[in-house]
Amino acid sequence: MSKLIVSLSPHAHGSDSVERNMYGVIIALVPALLVSLFYFGIGSAIVCLSSVAACVFFEWAINKFILRSERNTILDGSAALTGLLLGMNLPSNLPVWIIIIGALFAIGVGKMTFGGLGQNIFNPALVGRCALLVAFPAQMTSWPVPGQLTDYTDAVTGATPLAVMKEAIKTGNADVLNQLPDAFSLLLGDYSIGGGAGTIGEICGLALLAGLAFMLWRKIITWHIPVSIIVTVFVFSAIMHLANPIYADPTTVILSGGLLLGAIFMATDYVTSPMTGKGQLIYGVCIGLLTIIIRNWGAYPEGMSFAILIMNAFTPLINNYVKPKRFGEEVKK
């Protein structure tokens, strides 16, 4: 018989739970998922369903056969959310066998290696995505042109807005940026000019912002991380654009690539982000700066995933730096 240990008051009761928050984020992703189905058709459905199924299976299998745990965690929504986020960070023409490898890395390496939900130090979906980006760079940077609803692995591909921005920087030719869609088209997901649209989840900025509004309304997340990332990227992109026109305007930079997807749904992960508002602001500003640096001067056109993973590693230090004063504690001079 174990002892019941009750901590000192005050006690506060809340309605939050793992299930409520995980399924709340999944609901917030529905608008972006529906838009991806509209633009990518069967490719989006196959990639997302395969990713979710593989992540749920690997969490169940690792718990049962490796950790030999009696806990059933596949119904709390965390594995399904990881699978959905991983799928939305992949191109819509990625073969299923590569998706399964990514799911194994996401759950097996990014999550269960550290002990499961609440103990991982890196965002599991981004661990899976970056592992695939390193192992299969050709397949992971092949971007289908929207509108090919019945095509999957044989879909026609094209250059994404981020690739166009990278080309302008490499050549020093600002005229290359004329190939970019306008900001309103990027907001709505209109890629009628014929270029590639990037990953499944980043095609429509408006759908992602709708998900942000829903999560703020439900108080699943706070504004600190997404707003600090977006403002940082906007300010530094504006400075660089004014200094040299080979850099795209800040609105286009924000609406291109996975910046909104990462800022709203990936960087705000409870486990891997700071706990206090001040810490989240520091975290968001650093992610924004790293994203700009990697996008403009790194090897890859996109830098959001790497920026978030780098700052995941610094989260414990940020938490320690901005640790709030304990209730009733007197701060020594």
TAFENWO-V667529 format. One line per field, one symbol per residue. psi: psi as a letter, one per 20 degrees, with the letter a starting at -180 (. if undefined). burial: # if it has 9 or more other C-alpha atoms within 8 Angstrom, else .. Layout:
psi->???
burial->???
This chain:
psi->pqqopprqrqqppriqrggggghghghhigghgghhhhhichggggggggggggggghgggggghgilqipniiiiiggggggghghijqqijpqhhhghghhgggggghfhhijapiiqiqoghhggghghhghmhghikooqpqimhjqeijqprrprhhhgghhhggikohhhiiiqqrhhghhikoliijrqibrgijhohhhhhhhggghggikhrrigggghggggggghhgghhhhpiipqqhghghiqbkgggghghghjpghjqqhqgghhggggghggghggggghjahqhqjgghgghghghighgghhhkpqpqpipppq.
burial->.................##.######.######.######################.#######.........#.###################.#.#################.#..###############...#..#.#####.##.##..#.#############....#.##...#.#.#####.#...###########.######.###...#...#######.#######.##...######.##################..###.#..##################.#..#########.###.#..##..#...........
